[in-house]
Amino acid sequence: MTQESVASVIGRTKQAVSLYEIGTREPNVQNLIKLADLFHVTIDYLVKRSDENNVSFT
């Protein structure tokens, strides 16, 4: 998946996604939710609060 395609899905620019990747900028809560949904992971996994990347609904 390219930065451009991720940016398109979450409604941000390619440059913003690049800054997220290198850690210079952090996404807001709404964009974290979109990223977690896009990659099928939890927000905790994205922000490194968990090593568990599976989304499970019980």
C-alpha positions as CSV (number, residue, x, y, z in Angstrom):
1,M,0.0,0.0,0.0
2,T,1.4,3.4,-0.9
3,Q,1.4,6.5,1.1
4,E,-0.8,8.1,-1.5
5,S,-3.4,5.3,-1.1
6,V,-3.3,5.5,2.7
7,A,-3.6,9.3,2.5
8,S,-6.6,9.0,0.2
9,V,-8.4,6.6,2.5
10,I,-7.9,8.7,5.6
11,G,-8.3,12.1,4.0
12,R,-4.8,13.4,4.6
13,T,-1.9,14.3,2.3
14,K,0.9,11.9,1.3
15,Q,3.3,14.2,3.2
16,A,1.2,13.8,6.4
17,V,1.3,10.0,6.1
18,S,5.1,10.2,5.5
19,L,5.5,12.3,8.7
20,Y,3.4,9.7,10.6
21,E,5.7,7.0,9.4
22,I,8.9,8.7,10.5
23,G,7.4,9.8,13.8
24,T,7.6,13.6,13.2
25,R,3.9,14.0,13.4
26,E,1.1,12.0,15.2
27,P,-2.4,11.4,13.7
28,N,-5.4,12.6,15.6
29,V,-7.9,10.2,17.1
30,Q,-10.1,10.2,14.0
31,N,-7.2,9.3,11.8
32,L,-6.0,6.7,14.2
33,I,-9.4,5.0,14.0
34,K,-9.3,5.2,10.2
35,L,-5.8,3.7,10.1
36,A,-6.7,0.9,12.5
37,D,-9.7,0.1,10.4
38,L,-7.7,0.2,7.2
39,F,-5.0,-2.1,8.5
40,H,-7.3,-4.3,10.6
41,V,-5.4,-3.7,13.8
42,T,-6.2,-2.1,17.1
43,I,-5.4,1.5,18.0
44,D,-3.3,0.1,20.9
45,Y,-1.2,-1.7,18.4
46,L,-0.7,1.4,16.3
47,V,0.5,3.4,19.3
48,K,2.7,0.6,20.5
49,R,0.6,-0.1,23.7
50,S,0.2,-3.7,22.7
51,D,2.1,-6.4,20.7
52,E,-1.2,-8.0,19.8
53,N,-2.3,-6.8,16.3
54,N,-5.4,-8.8,15.9
55,V,-8.8,-7.2,16.2
56,S,-11.2,-9.6,18.0
57,F,-14.8,-9.1,19.0
58,T,-16.1,-11.2,21.8
